[in-house]
Amino acid sequence: MAALIERRTTAGPPIVVGNMRATPQARVVIVRLPFGGFVWHRPTSVEIERDGRVERLRIVNVTRIAQIALWACALAVLLAQAMKREGART
């Protein structure tokens, strides 16, 4: 199973501006299949190094949160309709 699906965190090339170094971090999920594969790469944070101090800033994916909320609402509506139909039959 480990050979089929791989999940890891990677760091991009650092960007240096003055005395500050910013390094982007990303989560990678790789799925290998006999006929091809799939790679999902999403940013997770930015590591800031300034004056010998390291700070990690999370990246919040607001779009994904909104998509999950919309899917949850759609599922709730479908379940409510199914329960209403089932109640009308009895």
PDB file of N, CA, C and O in Angstrom:
ATOM      1  N   MET A   1       0.832  -1.197   0.000  1.00  0.00           N
ATOM      2  CA  MET A   1       0.000   0.000   0.000  1.00  0.00           C
ATOM      3  C   MET A   1       0.872   1.255   0.000  1.00  0.00           C
ATOM      4  O   MET A   1       0.529   2.256  -0.629  1.00  0.00           O
ATOM      5  N   ALA A   2       2.003   1.197   0.710  1.00  0.00           N
ATOM      6  CA  ALA A   2       2.872   2.374   0.787  1.00  0.00           C
ATOM      7  C   ALA A   2       3.443   2.716  -0.580  1.00  0.00           C
ATOM      8  O   ALA A   2       3.724   3.882  -0.856  1.00  0.00           O
ATOM      9  N   ALA A   3       3.619   1.723  -1.436  1.00  0.00           N
ATOM     10  CA  ALA A   3       4.153   1.988  -2.772  1.00  0.00           C
ATOM     11  C   ALA A   3       3.103   2.634  -3.667  1.00  0.00           C
ATOM     12  O   ALA A   3       3.453   3.336  -4.616  1.00  0.00           O
ATOM     13  N   LEU A   4       1.821   2.411  -3.382  1.00  0.00           N
ATOM     14  CA  LEU A   4       0.750   2.976  -4.195  1.00  0.00           C
ATOM     15  C   LEU A   4       0.438   4.424  -3.821  1.00  0.00           C
ATOM     16  O   LEU A   4       0.216   5.262  -4.695  1.00  0.00           O
ATOM     17  N   ILE A   5       0.424   4.713  -2.520  1.00  0.00           N
ATOM     18  CA  ILE A   5       0.057   6.049  -2.048  1.00  0.00           C
ATOM     19  C   ILE A   5       1.196   6.600  -1.198  1.00  0.00           C
ATOM     20  O   ILE A   5       1.666   5.946  -0.267  1.00  0.00           O
ATOM     21  N   GLU A   6       1.625   7.794  -1.530  1.00  0.00           N
ATOM     22  CA  GLU A   6       2.693   8.447  -0.778  1.00  0.00           C
ATOM     23  C   GLU A   6       2.243   9.851  -0.398  1.00  0.00           C
ATOM     24  O   GLU A   6       1.691  10.584  -1.218  1.00  0.00           O
ATOM     25  N   ARG A   7       2.489  10.218   0.875  1.00  0.00           N
ATOM     26  CA  ARG A   7       2.125  11.551   1.360  1.00  0.00           C
ATOM     27  C   ARG A   7       3.336  12.149   2.057  1.00  0.00           C
ATOM     28  O   ARG A   7       3.927  11.519   2.934  1.00  0.00           O
ATOM     29  N   ARG A   8       3.704  13.358   1.672  1.00  0.00           N
ATOM     30  CA  ARG A   8       4.871  13.983   2.284  1.00  0.00           C
ATOM     31  C   ARG A   8       4.746  15.497   2.238  1.00  0.00           C
ATOM     32  O   ARG A   8       3.925  16.050   1.506  1.00  0.00           O
ATOM     33  N   THR A   9       5.577  16.153   3.036  1.00  0.00           N
ATOM     34  CA  THR A   9       5.652  17.604   3.049  1.00  0.00           C
ATOM     35  C   THR A   9       6.945  18.005   2.352  1.00  0.00           C
ATOM     36  O   THR A   9       8.008  17.455   2.639  1.00  0.00           O
ATOM     37  N   THR A  10       6.851  18.963   1.434  1.00  0.00           N
ATOM     38  CA  THR A  10       8.027  19.419   0.702  1.00  0.00           C
ATOM     39  C   THR A  10       8.226  20.906   0.929  1.00  0.00           C
ATOM     40  O   THR A  10       7.295  21.628   1.284  1.00  0.00           O
ATOM     41  N   ALA A  11       9.444  21.344   0.721  1.00  0.00           N
ATOM     42  CA  ALA A  11       9.780  22.762   0.839  1.00  0.00           C
ATOM     43  C   ALA A  11      10.223  23.271  -0.528  1.00  0.00           C
ATOM     44  O   ALA A  11      10.989  22.611  -1.231  1.00  0.00           O
ATOM     45  N   GLY A  12       9.737  24.436  -0.890  1.00  0.00           N
ATOM     46  CA  GLY A  12      10.123  25.058  -2.149  1.00  0.00           C
ATOM     47  C   GLY A  12      11.424  25.829  -1.993  1.00  0.00           C
ATOM     48  O   GLY A  12      12.007  25.859  -0.909  1.00  0.00           O
ATOM     49  N   PRO A  13      11.873  26.442  -3.058  1.00  0.00           N
ATOM     50  CA  PRO A  13      13.102  27.233  -2.963  1.00  0.00           C
ATOM     51  C   PRO A  13      12.870  28.476  -2.102  1.00  0.00           C
ATOM     52  O   PRO A  13      11.844  29.143  -2.235  1.00  0.00           O
ATOM     53  N   PRO A  14      13.820  28.784  -1.222  1.00  0.00           N
ATOM     54  CA  PRO A  14      13.652  29.957  -0.351  1.00  0.00           C
ATOM     55  C   PRO A  14      13.764  31.264  -1.138  1.00  0.00           C
ATOM     56  O   PRO A  14      14.492  31.359  -2.127  1.00  0.00           O
ATOM     57  N   ILE A  15      13.026  32.258  -0.672  1.00  0.00           N
ATOM     58  CA  ILE A  15      13.053  33.590  -1.260  1.00  0.00           C
ATOM     59  C   ILE A  15      13.682  34.511  -0.217  1.00  0.00           C
ATOM     60  O   ILE A  15      13.189  34.622   0.905  1.00  0.00           O
ATOM     61  N   VAL A  16      14.777  35.170  -0.604  1.00  0.00           N
ATOM     62  CA  VAL A  16      15.502  36.017   0.337  1.00  0.00           C
ATOM     63  C   VAL A  16      15.280  37.475  -0.035  1.00  0.00           C
ATOM     64  O   VAL A  16      15.521  37.882  -1.171  1.00  0.00           O
ATOM     65  N   VAL A  17      14.814  38.262   0.946  1.00  0.00           N
ATOM     66  CA  VAL A  17      14.622  39.701   0.780  1.00  0.00           C
ATOM     67  C   VAL A  17      15.235  40.374   2.003  1.00  0.00           C
ATOM     68  O   VAL A  17      14.718  40.251   3.113  1.00  0.00           O
ATOM     69  N   GLY A  18      16.328  41.077   1.795  1.00  0.00           N
ATOM     70  CA  GLY A  18      17.010  41.728   2.912  1.00  0.00           C
ATOM     71  C   GLY A  18      17.517  40.697   3.893  1.00  0.00           C
ATOM     72  O   GLY A  18      18.263  39.794   3.515  1.00  0.00           O
ATOM     73  N   ASN A  19      17.118  40.821   5.170  1.00  0.00           N
ATOM     74  CA  ASN A  19      17.541  39.862   6.189  1.00  0.00           C
ATOM     75  C   ASN A  19      16.461  38.811   6.465  1.00  0.00           C
ATOM     76  O   ASN A  19      16.516  38.126   7.486  1.00  0.00           O
ATOM     77  N   MET A  20      15.489  38.680   5.572  1.00  0.00           N
ATOM     78  CA  MET A  20      14.394  37.736   5.758  1.00  0.00           C
ATOM     79  C   MET A  20      14.434  36.656   4.675  1.00  0.00           C
ATOM     80  O   MET A  20      14.665  36.935   3.499  1.00  0.00           O
ATOM     81  N   ARG A  21      14.202  35.415   5.108  1.00  0.00           N
ATOM     82  CA  ARG A  21      14.146  34.284   4.180  1.00  0.00           C
ATOM     83  C   ARG A  21      12.777  33.620   4.327  1.00  0.00           C
ATOM     84  O   ARG A  21      12.401  33.215   5.427  1.00  0.00           O
ATOM     85  N   ALA A  22      12.029  33.506   3.226  1.00  0.00           N
ATOM     86  CA  ALA A  22      10.717  32.866   3.230  1.00  0.00           C
ATOM     87  C   ALA A  22      10.799  31.572   2.420  1.00  0.00           C
ATOM     88  O   ALA A  22      11.228  31.571   1.266  1.00  0.00           O
ATOM     89  N   THR A  23      10.377  30.469   3.049  1.00  0.00           N
ATOM     90  CA  THR A  23      10.402  29.167   2.388  1.00  0.00           C
ATOM     91  C   THR A  23       8.988  28.604   2.352  1.00  0.00           C
ATOM     92  O   THR A  23       8.412  28.336   3.407  1.00  0.00           O
ATOM     93  N   PRO A  24       8.408  28.417   1.155  1.00  0.00           N
ATOM     94  CA  PRO A  24       7.061  27.840   1.074  1.00  0.00           C
ATOM     95  C   PRO A  24       7.085  26.343   1.381  1.00  0.00           C
ATOM     96  O   PRO A  24       8.011  25.634   0.990  1.00  0.00           O
ATOM     97  N   GLN A  25       6.065  25.878   2.079  1.00  0.00           N
ATOM     98  CA  GLN A  25       5.908  24.464   2.419  1.00  0.00           C
ATOM     99  C   GLN A  25       4.626  23.966   1.750  1.00  0.00           C
ATOM    100  O   GLN A  25       3.646  24.703   1.640  1.00  0.00           O
ATOM    101  N   ALA A  26       4.645  22.708   1.305  1.00  0.00           N
ATOM    102  CA  ALA A  26       3.470  22.146   0.637  1.00  0.00           C
ATOM    103  C   ALA A  26       3.296  20.693   1.041  1.00  0.00           C
ATOM    104  O   ALA A  26       4.264  20.015   1.386  1.00  0.00           O
ATOM    105  N   ARG A  27       2.060  20.219   0.996  1.00  0.00           N
ATOM    106  CA  ARG A  27       1.735  18.812   1.219  1.00  0.00           C
ATOM    107  C   ARG A  27       1.508  18.184  -0.153  1.00  0.00           C
ATOM    108  O   ARG A  27       0.791  18.733  -0.990  1.00  0.00           O
ATOM    109  N   VAL A  28       2.126  17.031  -0.368  1.00  0.00           N
ATOM    110  CA  VAL A  28       2.025  16.331  -1.640  1.00  0.00           C
ATOM    111  C   VAL A  28       1.439  14.946  -1.390  1.00  0.00           C
ATOM    112  O   VAL A  28       1.902  14.225  -0.506  1.00  0.00           O
ATOM    113  N   VAL A  29       0.432  14.573  -2.159  1.00  0.00           N
ATOM    114  CA  VAL A  29      -0.123  13.225  -2.134  1.00  0.00           C
ATOM    115  C   VAL A  29       0.058  12.653  -3.532  1.00  0.00           C
ATOM    116  O   VAL A  29      -0.422  13.216  -4.516  1.00  0.00           O
ATOM    117  N   ILE A  30       0.764  11.516  -3.606  1.00  0.00           N
ATOM    118  CA  ILE A  30       1.047  10.874  -4.887  1.00  0.00           C
ATOM    119  C   ILE A  30       0.381   9.498  -4.886  1.00  0.00           C
ATOM    120  O   ILE A  30       0.595   8.696  -3.977  1.00  0.00           O
ATOM    121  N   VAL A  31      -0.422   9.239  -5.904  1.00  0.00           N
ATOM    122  CA  VAL A  31      -1.069   7.939  -6.078  1.00  0.00           C
ATOM    123  C   VAL A  31      -0.508   7.330  -7.357  1.00  0.00           C
ATOM    124  O   VAL A  31      -0.644   7.899  -8.440  1.00  0.00           O
ATOM    125  N   ARG A  32       0.121   6.173  -7.222  1.00  0.00           N
ATOM    126  CA  ARG A  32       0.701   5.489  -8.382  1.00  0.00           C
ATOM    127  C   ARG A  32      -0.182   4.306  -8.747  1.00  0.00           C
ATOM    128  O   ARG A  32      -0.508   3.474  -7.901  1.00  0.00           O
ATOM    129  N   LEU A  33      -0.565   4.241 -10.020  1.00  0.00           N
ATOM    130  CA  LEU A  33      -1.386   3.155 -10.536  1.00  0.00           C
ATOM    131  C   LEU A  33      -0.627   2.466 -11.670  1.00  0.00           C
ATOM    132  O   LEU A  33       0.314   3.045 -12.213  1.00  0.00           O
ATOM    133  N   PRO A  34      -1.012   1.251 -12.034  1.00  0.00           N
ATOM    134  CA  PRO A  34      -0.299   0.555 -13.117  1.00  0.00           C
ATOM    135  C   PRO A  34      -0.355   1.299 -14.462  1.00  0.00           C
ATOM    136  O   PRO A  34       0.556   1.166 -15.280  1.00  0.00           O
ATOM    137  N   PHE A  35      -1.403   2.065 -14.688  1.00  0.00           N
ATOM    138  CA  PHE A  35      -1.573   2.752 -15.970  1.00  0.00           C
ATOM    139  C   PHE A  35      -1.294   4.252 -15.892  1.00  0.00           C
ATOM    140  O   PHE A  35      -1.530   4.966 -16.867  1.00  0.00           O
ATOM    141  N   GLY A  36      -0.802   4.743 -14.768  1.00  0.00           N
ATOM    142  CA  GLY A  36      -0.533   6.181 -14.639  1.00  0.00           C
ATOM    143  C   GLY A  36      -0.468   6.577 -13.182  1.00  0.00           C
ATOM    144  O   GLY A  36      -0.113   5.767 -12.325  1.00  0.00           O
ATOM    145  N   GLY A  37      -0.804   7.803 -12.904  1.00  0.00           N
ATOM    146  CA  GLY A  37      -0.757   8.264 -11.524  1.00  0.00           C
ATOM    147  C   GLY A  37      -1.472   9.587 -11.348  1.00  0.00           C
ATOM    148  O   GLY A  37      -1.987  10.172 -12.301  1.00  0.00           O
ATOM    149  N   PHE A  38      -1.491  10.043 -10.110  1.00  0.00           N
ATOM    150  CA  PHE A  38      -2.170  11.278  -9.751  1.00  0.00           C
ATOM    151  C   PHE A  38      -1.325  11.974  -8.691  1.00  0.00           C
ATOM    152  O   PHE A  38      -0.874  11.339  -7.737  1.00  0.00           O
ATOM    153  N   VAL A  39      -1.111  13.274  -8.855  1.00  0.00           N
ATOM    154  CA  VAL A  39      -0.357  14.057  -7.886  1.00  0.00           C
ATOM    155  C   VAL A  39      -1.219  15.234  -7.445  1.00  0.00           C
ATOM    156  O   VAL A  39      -1.713  15.991  -8.280  1.00  0.00           O
ATOM    157  N   TRP A  40      -1.402  15.390  -6.129  1.00  0.00           N
ATOM    158  CA  TRP A  40      -2.151  16.522  -5.583  1.00  0.00           C
ATOM    159  C   TRP A  40      -1.186  17.299  -4.714  1.00  0.00           C
ATOM    160  O   TRP A  40      -0.643  16.764  -3.748  1.00  0.00           O
ATOM    161  N   HIS A  41      -0.976  18.534  -5.046  1.00  0.00           N
ATOM    162  CA  HIS A  41       0.022  19.383  -4.400  1.00  0.00           C
ATOM    163  C   HIS A  41      -0.699  20.615  -3.877  1.00  0.00           C
ATOM    164  O   HIS A  41      -1.301  21.348  -4.661  1.00  0.00           O
ATOM    165  N   ARG A  42      -0.653  20.864  -2.556  1.00  0.00           N
ATOM    166  CA  ARG A  42      -1.339  22.039  -2.021  1.00  0.00           C
ATOM    167  C   ARG A  42      -0.452  22.747  -1.000  1.00  0.00           C
ATOM    168  O   ARG A  42       0.227  22.094  -0.207  1.00  0.00           O
ATOM    169  N   PRO A  43      -0.457  24.070  -1.016  1.00  0.00           N
ATOM    170  CA  PRO A  43       0.357  24.820  -0.057  1.00  0.00           C
ATOM    171  C   PRO A  43      -0.210  24.687   1.359  1.00  0.00           C
ATOM    172  O   PRO A  43      -1.425  24.670   1.556  1.00  0.00           O
ATOM    173  N   THR A  44       0.690  24.594   2.336  1.00  0.00           N
ATOM    174  CA  THR A  44       0.244  24.459   3.724  1.00  0.00           C
ATOM    175  C   THR A  44       0.749  25.580   4.621  1.00  0.00           C
ATOM    176  O   THR A  44       0.050  25.997   5.544  1.00  0.00           O
ATOM    177  N   SER A  45       1.973  26.078   4.355  1.00  0.00           N
ATOM    178  CA  SER A  45       2.518  27.123   5.220  1.00  0.00           C
ATOM    179  C   SER A  45       3.698  27.809   4.553  1.00  0.00           C
ATOM    180  O   SER A  45       4.188  27.380   3.508  1.00  0.00           O
ATOM    181  N   VAL A  46       4.139  28.884   5.184  1.00  0.00           N
ATOM    182  CA  VAL A  46       5.346  29.590   4.776  1.00  0.00           C
ATOM    183  C   VAL A  46       6.208  29.740   6.021  1.00  0.00           C
ATOM    184  O   VAL A  46       5.749  30.228   7.054  1.00  0.00           O
ATOM    185  N   GLU A  47       7.446  29.320   5.913  1.00  0.00           N
ATOM    186  CA  GLU A  47       8.381  29.424   7.025  1.00  0.00           C
ATOM    187  C   GLU A  47       9.206  30.698   6.852  1.00  0.00           C
ATOM    188  O   GLU A  47       9.899  30.857   5.847  1.00  0.00           O
ATOM    189  N   ILE A  48       9.134  31.590   7.812  1.00  0.00           N
ATOM    190  CA  ILE A  48       9.829  32.869   7.768  1.00  0.00           C
ATOM    191  C   ILE A  48      11.005  32.824   8.748  1.00  0.00           C
ATOM    192  O   ILE A  48      10.823  32.549   9.934  1.00  0.00           O
ATOM    193  N   GLU A  49      12.199  33.094   8.246  1.00  0.00           N
ATOM    194  CA  GLU A  49      13.384  33.166   9.097  1.00  0.00           C
ATOM    195  C   GLU A  49      13.900  34.598   9.061  1.00  0.00           C
ATOM    196  O   GLU A  49      14.257  35.120   8.006  1.00  0.00           O
ATOM    197  N   ARG A  50      13.931  35.225  10.242  1.00  0.00           N
ATOM    198  CA  ARG A  50      14.343  36.623  10.345  1.00  0.00           C
ATOM    199  C   ARG A  50      15.119  36.810  11.640  1.00  0.00           C
ATOM    200  O   ARG A  50      14.631  36.472  12.718  1.00  0.00           O
ATOM    201  N   ASP A  51      16.313  37.343  11.534  1.00  0.00           N
ATOM    202  CA  ASP A  51      17.171  37.618  12.700  1.00  0.00           C
ATOM    203  C   ASP A  51      17.393  36.361  13.554  1.00  0.00           C
ATOM    204  O   ASP A  51      17.391  36.437  14.783  1.00  0.00           O
ATOM    205  N   GLY A  52      17.583  35.213  12.903  1.00  0.00           N
ATOM    206  CA  GLY A  52      17.830  33.971  13.627  1.00  0.00           C
ATOM    207  C   GLY A  52      16.600  33.341  14.239  1.00  0.00           C
ATOM    208  O   GLY A  52      16.707  32.309  14.902  1.00  0.00           O
ATOM    209  N   ARG A  53      15.440  33.927  14.039  1.00  0.00           N
ATOM    210  CA  ARG A  53      14.181  33.421  14.579  1.00  0.00           C
ATOM    211  C   ARG A  53      13.354  32.815  13.446  1.00  0.00           C
ATOM    212  O   ARG A  53      13.254  33.411  12.374  1.00  0.00           O
ATOM    213  N   VAL A  54      12.773  31.666  13.662  1.00  0.00           N
ATOM    214  CA  VAL A  54      11.965  30.986  12.648  1.00  0.00           C
ATOM    215  C   VAL A  54      10.504  31.027  13.072  1.00  0.00           C
ATOM    216  O   VAL A  54      10.164  30.707  14.211  1.00  0.00           O
ATOM    217  N   GLU A  55       9.642  31.428  12.134  1.00  0.00           N
ATOM    218  CA  GLU A  55       8.204  31.506  12.387  1.00  0.00           C
ATOM    219  C   GLU A  55       7.479  30.814  11.238  1.00  0.00           C
ATOM    220  O   GLU A  55       7.831  30.994  10.072  1.00  0.00           O
ATOM    221  N   ARG A  56       6.478  30.030  11.572  1.00  0.00           N
ATOM    222  CA  ARG A  56       5.713  29.318  10.542  1.00  0.00           C
ATOM    223  C   ARG A  56       4.312  29.923  10.462  1.00  0.00           C
ATOM    224  O   ARG A  56       3.592  29.980  11.459  1.00  0.00           O
ATOM    225  N   LEU A  57       3.935  30.376   9.262  1.00  0.00           N
ATOM    226  CA  LEU A  57       2.610  30.956   9.032  1.00  0.00           C
ATOM    227  C   LEU A  57       1.772  29.960   8.231  1.00  0.00           C
ATOM    228  O   LEU A  57       2.119  29.607   7.105  1.00  0.00           O
ATOM    229  N   ARG A  58       0.672  29.516   8.823  1.00  0.00           N
ATOM    230  CA  ARG A  58      -0.227  28.568   8.132  1.00  0.00           C
ATOM    231  C   ARG A  58      -0.952  29.252   6.991  1.00  0.00           C
ATOM    232  O   ARG A  58      -1.238  30.447   7.051  1.00  0.00           O
ATOM    233  N   ILE A  59      -1.245  28.494   5.957  1.00  0.00           N
ATOM    234  CA  ILE A  59      -2.067  28.976   4.853  1.00  0.00           C
ATOM    235  C   ILE A  59      -3.423  28.294   4.989  1.00  0.00           C
ATOM    236  O   ILE A  59      -3.512  27.067   4.947  1.00  0.00           O
ATOM    237  N   VAL A  60      -4.469  29.085   5.152  1.00  0.00           N
ATOM    238  CA  VAL A  60      -5.826  28.556   5.297  1.00  0.00           C
ATOM    239  C   VAL A  60      -6.502  28.601   3.934  1.00  0.00           C
ATOM    240  O   VAL A  60      -6.601  29.661   3.317  1.00  0.00           O
ATOM    241  N   ASN A  61      -6.964  27.450   3.472  1.00  0.00           N
ATOM    242  CA  ASN A  61      -7.624  27.351   2.177  1.00  0.00           C
ATOM    243  C   ASN A  61      -9.123  27.616   2.358  1.00  0.00           C
ATOM    244  O   ASN A  61      -9.898  26.700   2.630  1.00  0.00           O
ATOM    245  N   VAL A  62      -9.508  28.862   2.204  1.00  0.00           N
ATOM    246  CA  VAL A  62     -10.901  29.269   2.416  1.00  0.00           C
ATOM    247  C   VAL A  62     -11.814  28.641   1.366  1.00  0.00           C
ATOM    248  O   VAL A  62     -12.962  28.309   1.661  1.00  0.00           O
ATOM    249  N   THR A  63     -11.316  28.478   0.154  1.00  0.00           N
ATOM    250  CA  THR A  63     -12.124  27.877  -0.911  1.00  0.00           C
ATOM    251  C   THR A  63     -12.517  26.450  -0.548  1.00  0.00           C
ATOM    252  O   THR A  63     -13.670  26.059  -0.733  1.00  0.00           O
ATOM    253  N   ARG A  64     -11.573  25.672  -0.036  1.00  0.00           N
ATOM    254  CA  ARG A  64     -11.879  24.292   0.331  1.00  0.00           C
ATOM    255  C   ARG A  64     -12.889  24.248   1.474  1.00  0.00           C
ATOM    256  O   ARG A  64     -13.779  23.397   1.472  1.00  0.00           O
ATOM    257  N   ILE A  65     -12.769  25.145   2.446  1.00  0.00           N
ATOM    258  CA  ILE A  65     -13.730  25.198   3.548  1.00  0.00           C
ATOM    259  C   ILE A  65     -15.132  25.510   3.023  1.00  0.00           C
ATOM    260  O   ILE A  65     -16.112  24.907   3.461  1.00  0.00           O
ATOM    261  N   ALA A  66     -15.224  26.455   2.083  1.00  0.00           N
ATOM    262  CA  ALA A  66     -16.519  26.808   1.488  1.00  0.00           C
ATOM    263  C   ALA A  66     -17.097  25.629   0.697  1.00  0.00           C
ATOM    264  O   ALA A  66     -18.301  25.380   0.753  1.00  0.00           O
ATOM    265  N   GLN A  67     -16.255  24.909  -0.031  1.00  0.00           N
ATOM    266  CA  GLN A  67     -16.734  23.749  -0.791  1.00  0.00           C
ATOM    267  C   GLN A  67     -17.281  22.666   0.139  1.00  0.00           C
ATOM    268  O   GLN A  67     -18.327  22.079  -0.138  1.00  0.00           O
ATOM    269  N   ILE A  68     -16.586  22.406   1.225  1.00  0.00           N
ATOM    270  CA  ILE A  68     -17.056  21.396   2.181  1.00  0.00           C
ATOM    271  C   ILE A  68     -18.381  21.824   2.803  1.00  0.00           C
ATOM    272  O   ILE A  68     -19.274  20.999   2.997  1.00  0.00           O
ATOM    273  N   ALA A  69     -18.509  23.112   3.115  1.00  0.00           N
ATOM    274  CA  ALA A  69     -19.758  23.620   3.684  1.00  0.00           C
ATOM    275  C   ALA A  69     -20.911  23.477   2.685  1.00  0.00           C
ATOM    276  O   ALA A  69     -22.015  23.089   3.067  1.00  0.00           O
ATOM    277  N   LEU A  70     -20.662  23.785   1.422  1.00  0.00           N
ATOM    278  CA  LEU A  70     -21.706  23.651   0.394  1.00  0.00           C
ATOM    279  C   LEU A  70     -22.118  22.196   0.207  1.00  0.00           C
ATOM    280  O   LEU A  70     -23.306  21.899   0.084  1.00  0.00           O
ATOM    281  N   TRP A  71     -21.139  21.281   0.185  1.00  0.00           N
ATOM    282  CA  TRP A  71     -21.471  19.861   0.046  1.00  0.00           C
ATOM    283  C   TRP A  71     -22.275  19.377   1.261  1.00  0.00           C
ATOM    284  O   TRP A  71     -23.208  18.588   1.112  1.00  0.00           O
ATOM    285  N   ALA A  72     -21.917  19.844   2.449  1.00  0.00           N
ATOM    286  CA  ALA A  72     -22.652  19.453   3.653  1.00  0.00           C
ATOM    287  C   ALA A  72     -24.092  19.958   3.605  1.00  0.00           C
ATOM    288  O   ALA A  72     -25.016  19.240   3.986  1.00  0.00           O
ATOM    289  N   CYS A  73     -24.284  21.195   3.138  1.00  0.00           N
ATOM    290  CA  CYS A  73     -25.645  21.746   3.007  1.00  0.00           C
ATOM    291  C   CYS A  73     -26.455  20.960   1.977  1.00  0.00           C
ATOM    292  O   CYS A  73     -27.629  20.666   2.205  1.00  0.00           O
ATOM    293  N   ALA A  74     -25.841  20.622   0.854  1.00  0.00           N
ATOM    294  CA  ALA A  74     -26.540  19.844  -0.183  1.00  0.00           C
ATOM    295  C   ALA A  74     -26.938  18.474   0.358  1.00  0.00           C
ATOM    296  O   ALA A  74     -28.045  18.002   0.102  1.00  0.00           O
ATOM    297  N   LEU A  75     -26.042  17.837   1.104  1.00  0.00           N
ATOM    298  CA  LEU A  75     -26.356  16.539   1.690  1.00  0.00           C
ATOM    299  C   LEU A  75     -27.490  16.654   2.710  1.00  0.00           C
ATOM    300  O   LEU A  75     -28.365  15.791   2.768  1.00  0.00           O
ATOM    301  N   ALA A  76     -27.474  17.715   3.509  1.00  0.00           N
ATOM    302  CA  ALA A  76     -28.536  17.920   4.498  1.00  0.00           C
ATOM    303  C   ALA A  76     -29.886  18.108   3.813  1.00  0.00           C
ATOM    304  O   ALA A  76     -30.890  17.570   4.281  1.00  0.00           O
ATOM    305  N   VAL A  77     -29.930  18.858   2.715  1.00  0.00           N
ATOM    306  CA  VAL A  77     -31.178  19.068   1.976  1.00  0.00           C
ATOM    307  C   VAL A  77     -31.675  17.753   1.398  1.00  0.00           C
ATOM    308  O   VAL A  77     -32.867  17.458   1.469  1.00  0.00           O
ATOM    309  N   LEU A  78     -30.766  16.952   0.820  1.00  0.00           N
ATOM    310  CA  LEU A  78     -31.169  15.657   0.264  1.00  0.00           C
ATOM    311  C   LEU A  78     -31.716  14.727   1.344  1.00  0.00           C
ATOM    312  O   LEU A  78     -32.715  14.042   1.125  1.00  0.00           O
ATOM    313  N   LEU A  79     -31.074  14.700   2.493  1.00  0.00           N
ATOM    314  CA  LEU A  79     -31.555  13.856   3.586  1.00  0.00           C
ATOM    315  C   LEU A  79     -32.907  14.342   4.103  1.00  0.00           C
ATOM    316  O   LEU A  79     -33.773  13.525   4.418  1.00  0.00           O
ATOM    317  N   ALA A  80     -33.100  15.648   4.195  1.00  0.00           N
ATOM    318  CA  ALA A  80     -34.379  16.194   4.655  1.00  0.00           C
ATOM    319  C   ALA A  80     -35.495  15.848   3.674  1.00  0.00           C
ATOM    320  O   ALA A  80     -36.600  15.500   4.090  1.00  0.00           O
ATOM    321  N   GLN A  81     -35.215  15.939   2.376  1.00  0.00           N
ATOM    322  CA  GLN A  81     -36.221  15.584   1.373  1.00  0.00           C
ATOM    323  C   GLN A  81     -36.563  14.102   1.447  1.00  0.00           C
ATOM    324  O   GLN A  81     -37.733  13.732   1.347  1.00  0.00           O
ATOM    325  N   ALA A  82     -35.560  13.256   1.621  1.00  0.00           N
ATOM    326  CA  ALA A  82     -35.805  11.816   1.711  1.00  0.00           C
ATOM    327  C   ALA A  82     -36.643  11.488   2.945  1.00  0.00           C
ATOM    328  O   ALA A  82     -37.548  10.655   2.883  1.00  0.00           O
ATOM    329  N   MET A  83     -36.340  12.145   4.068  1.00  0.00           N
ATOM    330  CA  MET A  83     -37.116  11.904   5.281  1.00  0.00           C
ATOM    331  C   MET A  83     -38.546  12.410   5.130  1.00  0.00           C
ATOM    332  O   MET A  83     -39.477  11.791   5.644  1.00  0.00           O
ATOM    333  N   LYS A  84     -38.732  13.541   4.421  1.00  0.00           N
ATOM    334  CA  LYS A  84     -40.068  14.090   4.203  1.00  0.00           C
ATOM    335  C   LYS A  84     -40.888  13.144   3.329  1.00  0.00           C
ATOM    336  O   LYS A  84     -42.062  12.898   3.601  1.00  0.00           O
ATOM    337  N   ARG A  85     -40.259  12.617   2.276  1.00  0.00           N
ATOM    338  CA  ARG A  85     -40.960  11.671   1.387  1.00  0.00           C
ATOM    339  C   ARG A  85     -41.335  10.404   2.136  1.00  0.00           C
ATOM    340  O   ARG A  85     -42.436   9.879   1.970  1.00  0.00           O
ATOM    341  N   GLU A  86     -40.412   9.911   2.967  1.00  0.00           N
ATOM    342  CA  GLU A  86     -40.673   8.698   3.716  1.00  0.00           C
ATOM    343  C   GLU A  86     -41.814   8.918   4.723  1.00  0.00           C
ATOM    344  O   GLU A  86     -42.629   8.023   4.945  1.00  0.00           O
ATOM    345  N   GLY A  87     -41.865  10.081   5.311  1.00  0.00           N
ATOM    346  CA  GLY A  87     -42.949  10.413   6.249  1.00  0.00           C
ATOM    347  C   GLY A  87     -44.287  10.546   5.552  1.00  0.00           C
ATOM    348  O   GLY A  87     -45.315  10.222   6.146  1.00  0.00           O
ATOM    349  N   ALA A  88     -44.308  11.011   4.311  1.00  0.00           N
ATOM    350  CA  ALA A  88     -45.549  11.189   3.558  1.00  0.00           C
ATOM    351  C   ALA A  88     -46.134   9.841   3.135  1.00  0.00           C
ATOM    352  O   ALA A  88     -47.348   9.728   2.964  1.00  0.00           O
ATOM    353  N   ARG A  89     -45.297   8.822   2.965  1.00  0.00           N
ATOM    354  CA  ARG A  89     -45.765   7.503   2.529  1.00  0.00           C
ATOM    355  C   ARG A  89     -46.493   6.777   3.660  1.00  0.00           C
ATOM    356  O   ARG A  89     -47.414   6.004   3.400  1.00  0.00           O
ATOM    357  N   THR A  90     -46.097   7.012   4.901  1.00  0.00           N
ATOM    358  CA  THR A  90     -46.695   6.228   5.984  1.00  0.00           C
ATOM    359  C   THR A  90     -47.877   6.920   6.598  1.00  0.00           C
ATOM    360  O   THR A  90     -48.491   6.389   7.523  1.00  0.00           O
TER     361      THR A  90
END
